[in-house]
Amino acid sequence: MAGHEDFIEAENAEAIITRIEHKSRKIESLLKQYKPVEALKTALEGSATITKDDRCKSANWIAVHRAIMAIKDVEGMLSSLDAEYYDILMKYLYKGLSTGDRPTCDQCLRIHEKLTQKAGLGCILRCLADKENMV
């Protein structure tokens, strides 16, 4: 029975990767139009897809990372970002911090500080307590 579930997961993974590739093209287009906040919103939309496939997680991280690194005005970004995205953004910030890449960590820490001020400590706790690690 486990083999059948793996097959469904693999089939589903291909569809998810196709959606992520489409989303990545849209993000690049928004970044070229100097719309980094819209690019980040696009990157975070649909990120709640739960999959065990590391290819999907990696492809989605690349898209989100590209958008995160383009953010210059963190406070402006947070004021225009809907509260529903705070928790998922926090997860990606921790993912960024885990890379050990200096520019990524610096940007993630800048956003983390402002996000914590805006969303509160509950955002951190929900992120750390979530059993479904989707990023």
C-alpha positions in Angstrom: 0.0 0.0 0.0 2.9 2.4 0.7 4.1 2.0 -2.9 0.7 3.2 -4.1 0.9 6.3 -1.9 4.5 7.0 -3.2 3.2 6.8 -6.8 0.4 9.3 -6.0 2.9 11.6 -4.3 5.3 11.5 -7.3 2.4 12.1 -9.7 1.2 15.0 -7.6 4.8 16.3 -7.2 5.1 16.8 -11.0 1.9 18.9 -11.0 3.1 20.9 -8.1 6.5 21.6 -9.7 4.7 22.7 -12.9 2.7 25.2 -10.8 5.8 26.4 -9.0 7.6 27.0 -12.4 4.7 29.1 -13.6 4.7 31.0 -10.3 8.4 31.6 -10.6 8.0 33.1 -14.0 5.3 35.4 -12.6 7.6 36.4 -9.7 10.4 37.2 -12.1 8.1 39.4 -14.2 6.9 41.3 -11.1 10.5 41.8 -10.0 11.4 43.2 -13.4 8.5 45.6 -13.0 9.9 46.7 -9.6 7.0 45.2 -7.6 8.8 43.2 -4.9 5.9 43.1 -2.5 3.6 41.7 -5.2 6.3 39.1 -6.0 6.5 38.1 -2.4 2.7 37.7 -2.1 2.8 35.6 -5.3 5.6 33.5 -3.9 3.8 32.9 -0.6 0.4 32.1 -2.3 -0.1 28.4 -2.5 2.9 27.7 -0.3 0.6 25.7 2.0 0.7 22.7 -0.3 1.7 19.8 1.8 4.1 17.5 0.1 6.9 15.2 1.2 8.7 15.7 -2.1 12.0 17.6 -1.5 12.0 18.7 -5.2 8.8 20.6 -4.6 10.1 22.1 -1.4 13.3 23.2 -3.0 11.7 24.7 -6.0 9.3 26.7 -3.9 12.1 27.9 -1.6 14.0 29.2 -4.6 11.0 31.2 -5.7 10.3 32.6 -2.2 14.0 33.3 -1.7 14.2 35.3 -4.9 11.3 37.5 -3.7 12.6 37.8 -0.1 16.0 39.0 -1.3 14.3 41.7 -3.5 12.6 43.4 -0.6 14.2 46.7 0.3 11.4 48.4 2.4 10.6 45.8 5.0 8.1 48.0 6.9 6.3 48.9 3.7 6.2 45.3 2.7 4.7 44.2 6.0 2.1 47.0 6.0 0.9 45.8 2.6 1.1 42.1 3.3 -2.0 40.4 4.6 -1.8 39.0 8.1 -2.6 35.5 6.7 0.9 35.4 5.2 2.8 36.2 8.4 3.2 32.7 9.7 4.2 31.2 6.3 6.7 34.1 5.8 8.2 33.3 9.3 8.7 29.7 8.3 10.6 30.8 5.2 12.7 33.2 7.2 13.8 30.3 9.4 14.5 28.3 6.2 16.6 31.2 5.0 18.5 31.4 8.3 19.2 27.7 8.1 21.1 28.1 4.8 24.0 29.8 6.5 24.4 32.1 3.5 25.4 35.5 4.8 23.3 37.8 2.6 20.3 35.5 3.0 20.7 35.4 6.8 21.1 39.2 7.0 17.9 39.8 4.9 16.0 37.2 6.9 17.0 38.7 10.2 16.0 42.2 9.1 12.6 40.9 8.1 12.3 38.7 11.2 12.8 41.6 13.5 10.1 43.7 11.8 7.7 40.8 11.4 8.0 39.9 15.1 7.2 43.5 16.0 4.2 43.5 13.7 2.9 39.9 14.3 4.0 39.3 17.8 5.7 36.3 19.5 2.8 34.1 18.6 3.9 34.1 15.0 7.2 32.6 16.1 5.6 30.0 18.4 3.1 28.9 15.7 5.9 28.5 13.3 8.1 26.4 15.6 5.2 24.3 16.9 3.8 23.5 13.5 4.1 19.7 12.9 3.6 20.0 9.2 6.9 21.4 8.0 5.9 22.5 4.5 8.9 24.5 3.7 
